[in-house]
Amino acid sequence: MIDLYSWNTPNGRKVSILLEELNVPYNVHAVDITKGEQLEAEFLTISPNNKIPAIRDNETGVTLMESGAILIYLAEKYGQFLPRENRIEIYEWLMWQMAGFGPMLGQAHHFLKYNRGVSTYAEERYGEEARRLYGVLDRRLEGRDYIIGEYTIADIACWPWVSRHEWQEIDLRDYPHVRKWYQRIAARPAVQRGYHVPDHVNQIPQG
């Protein structure tokens, strides 16, 4: 049994979506980051960086933080969504999401949604970087149903960030390949279930 410590964020949803896709049993522990629960001593023993998501695998005794590492661990353990023949390419795009797509879109959320008017420079910088990164993903998806051609943890890592495209002031109609990919993944029942972990906040945004 996997214990999942998470909240309703793109990083948290990566792991709950993968667990739903794997169809393995797991327990959900909501860590309300709006109340600072990620700073509590008990949680810090699992996630020393005080970030969600984190997991405890009660079968192996492994505890793990960092969403990308968790995706790799679960995909390897259960032998799905990380095919050996495409592994390096999957790692490449997973690291692209972890190092750029997620952090930069997170900054766009901070300045475009939550702190509009605080810094014109930051709004322009992160808005432009969001558009650039969507362009990278759009070009990658041209002629492909999924980032690597088949559905993998690279898609699972990127999709929850695109689900907040409105927060980033991104119109998916400007990125037609991303839009089709987004809608294709949004239609998956496991994605729909995983999106609403630990609880239902809103419907999945339309693309």
C-alpha positions as CSV (number, residue, x, y, z in Angstrom):
1,M,0.0,0.0,0.0
2,I,1.3,3.5,-0.9
3,D,0.7,6.4,1.4
4,L,0.4,9.6,-0.7
5,Y,0.8,13.0,0.9
6,S,-0.6,15.6,-1.4
7,W,-2.6,18.7,-2.1
8,N,-4.6,20.1,-5.1
9,T,-1.6,21.4,-7.1
10,P,-0.1,20.4,-10.4
11,N,2.8,18.6,-8.7
12,G,0.5,16.8,-6.4
13,R,-1.8,15.7,-9.2
14,K,1.1,14.2,-11.2
15,V,1.4,11.4,-8.6
16,S,-2.3,10.8,-8.0
17,I,-2.9,10.6,-11.7
18,L,-0.1,8.0,-12.1
19,L,-1.4,6.0,-9.1
20,E,-4.9,6.0,-10.7
21,E,-3.4,5.0,-14.1
22,L,-1.5,2.1,-12.4
23,N,-4.7,1.0,-10.6
24,V,-2.8,0.3,-7.4
25,P,-4.3,0.9,-3.9
26,Y,-3.1,3.9,-2.0
27,N,-4.1,6.0,1.0
28,V,-4.4,9.8,0.6
29,H,-3.2,12.1,3.3
30,A,-4.2,15.7,2.6
31,V,-1.4,18.2,3.4
32,D,-3.1,21.6,3.4
33,I,-0.3,23.9,2.2
34,T,-2.6,27.0,2.7
35,K,-2.4,26.2,6.5
36,G,1.3,25.4,6.6
37,E,0.8,21.7,7.2
38,Q,3.8,21.0,5.0
39,L,5.9,22.5,7.8
40,E,4.8,20.1,10.5
41,A,7.5,17.9,12.0
42,E,5.8,14.6,11.1
43,F,5.6,15.6,7.4
44,L,9.2,16.7,7.4
45,T,10.4,13.2,8.2
46,I,8.9,12.2,4.9
47,S,9.6,15.3,2.8
48,P,12.6,17.2,4.3
49,N,12.2,20.0,1.7
50,N,8.6,20.6,3.1
51,K,7.0,20.2,-0.3
52,I,4.2,18.0,-1.6
53,P,3.9,15.5,-3.0
54,A,5.6,12.7,-1.0
55,I,5.0,9.0,-0.7
56,R,5.7,6.2,1.7
57,D,5.7,2.7,0.2
58,N,4.7,0.4,3.0
59,E,5.8,-2.6,1.1
60,T,9.4,-1.6,0.6
61,G,9.8,1.0,3.4
62,V,10.8,3.7,0.8
63,T,9.9,7.3,1.5
64,L,10.3,9.7,-1.3
65,M,9.8,13.4,-2.0
66,E,10.1,15.3,-5.4
67,S,7.3,14.5,-7.9
68,G,9.7,13.5,-10.7
69,A,11.5,11.0,-8.6
70,I,8.2,9.6,-7.4
71,L,7.0,9.2,-10.9
72,I,10.1,7.3,-11.9
73,Y,10.0,5.1,-8.8
74,L,6.3,4.1,-9.3
75,A,6.7,3.6,-13.0
76,E,9.7,1.3,-12.5
77,K,8.1,-0.6,-9.6
78,Y,4.9,-1.4,-11.5
79,G,6.5,-1.6,-15.0
80,Q,4.2,0.9,-16.7
81,F,4.5,4.2,-18.5
82,L,8.3,4.1,-18.7
83,P,9.2,1.8,-21.6
84,R,12.9,0.8,-21.6
85,E,13.4,1.5,-25.3
86,N,12.4,5.2,-24.9
87,R,13.7,5.7,-21.4
88,I,16.3,8.4,-22.1
89,E,13.9,10.4,-24.1
90,I,11.3,10.2,-21.4
91,Y,13.9,11.3,-18.8
92,E,14.8,14.2,-21.1
93,W,11.2,15.6,-21.2
94,L,10.5,14.8,-17.6
95,M,13.6,16.9,-16.7
96,W,12.4,19.6,-19.0
97,Q,9.2,19.7,-17.1
98,M,10.9,19.6,-13.7
99,A,13.5,22.2,-14.5
100,G,11.6,24.6,-16.7
101,F,8.0,24.1,-17.6
102,G,6.8,23.7,-14.0
103,P,8.9,26.3,-12.2
104,M,8.4,29.0,-14.8
105,L,4.6,28.4,-15.0
106,G,4.6,28.5,-11.2
107,Q,6.2,32.0,-11.4
108,A,3.6,33.0,-13.9
109,H,0.9,31.9,-11.4
110,H,2.6,34.0,-8.7
111,F,2.8,37.2,-10.7
112,L,-0.1,36.9,-13.2
113,K,-2.8,35.4,-11.0
114,Y,-1.9,36.2,-7.4
115,N,0.2,39.4,-7.5
116,R,-1.0,41.2,-10.6
117,G,0.3,44.8,-10.6
118,V,3.2,44.2,-8.2
119,S,5.8,44.0,-11.0
120,T,5.3,44.8,-14.6
121,Y,8.8,43.4,-15.3
122,A,8.0,40.0,-13.7
123,E,4.6,39.8,-15.4
124,E,6.3,40.3,-18.8
125,R,9.2,38.0,-18.1
126,Y,7.2,35.1,-16.9
127,G,4.3,35.6,-19.3
128,E,6.8,35.5,-22.2
129,E,8.6,32.5,-20.8
130,A,5.3,30.7,-20.4
131,R,4.5,31.4,-24.1
132,R,8.0,30.2,-25.2
133,L,7.7,27.0,-23.3
134,Y,4.2,26.3,-24.7
135,G,5.8,26.8,-28.1
136,V,8.4,24.2,-27.3
137,L,5.8,21.7,-26.3
138,D,3.6,22.5,-29.3
139,R,6.4,21.9,-31.7
140,R,7.3,18.6,-30.0
141,L,3.7,17.4,-30.2
142,E,3.4,18.1,-33.9
143,G,2.7,14.7,-35.5
144,R,2.6,12.9,-32.2
145,D,-0.3,11.9,-29.9
146,Y,1.9,12.1,-26.9
147,I,5.3,13.6,-26.0
148,I,7.3,10.4,-26.7
149,G,4.7,9.0,-29.1
150,E,3.1,6.8,-26.5
151,Y,1.6,7.9,-23.2
152,T,4.3,8.0,-20.5
153,I,5.2,9.7,-17.2
154,A,6.5,12.6,-19.3
155,D,2.9,13.4,-20.3
156,I,1.7,12.8,-16.7
157,A,4.2,15.3,-15.5
158,C,3.4,18.0,-17.9
159,W,-0.4,17.7,-18.2
160,P,-1.4,19.1,-14.7
161,W,0.6,22.3,-15.4
162,V,-1.3,22.8,-18.7
163,S,-4.5,22.3,-16.8
164,R,-3.8,25.7,-15.2
165,H,-3.4,27.4,-18.6
166,E,-5.9,30.1,-17.6
167,W,-3.7,31.1,-14.6
168,Q,-0.8,31.5,-17.0
169,E,-3.0,33.6,-19.4
170,I,-2.4,31.0,-22.1
171,D,-5.0,30.4,-24.8
172,L,-4.6,26.8,-25.9
173,R,-6.0,27.7,-29.3
174,D,-2.7,29.4,-30.0
175,Y,-1.0,26.0,-29.5
176,P,-3.2,23.5,-31.5
177,H,-1.0,20.5,-30.9
178,V,-0.9,21.1,-27.2
179,R,-4.6,21.6,-27.1
180,K,-5.4,18.3,-28.8
181,W,-2.9,16.5,-26.5
182,Y,-4.4,18.2,-23.5
183,Q,-8.0,17.2,-24.4
184,R,-6.9,13.6,-25.3
185,I,-5.4,13.2,-21.8
186,A,-8.2,15.0,-20.0
187,A,-10.6,12.3,-21.5
188,R,-8.8,9.5,-19.7
189,P,-10.9,8.2,-16.7
190,A,-7.8,7.8,-14.5
191,V,-6.8,11.4,-15.1
192,Q,-10.2,12.6,-14.2
193,R,-10.1,10.6,-10.9
194,G,-6.5,11.6,-10.1
195,Y,-7.2,15.3,-10.7
196,H,-9.7,15.3,-7.8
197,V,-7.2,14.1,-5.2
198,P,-7.2,14.8,-2.3
199,D,-10.6,16.4,-3.0
200,H,-12.8,18.0,-5.6
201,V,-11.9,21.7,-6.1
202,N,-13.1,22.5,-9.6
203,Q,-13.9,20.8,-12.8
204,I,-11.0,20.1,-15.2
205,P,-10.6,23.2,-17.2
206,Q,-11.6,23.0,-20.9
207,G,-8.9,23.3,-23.5
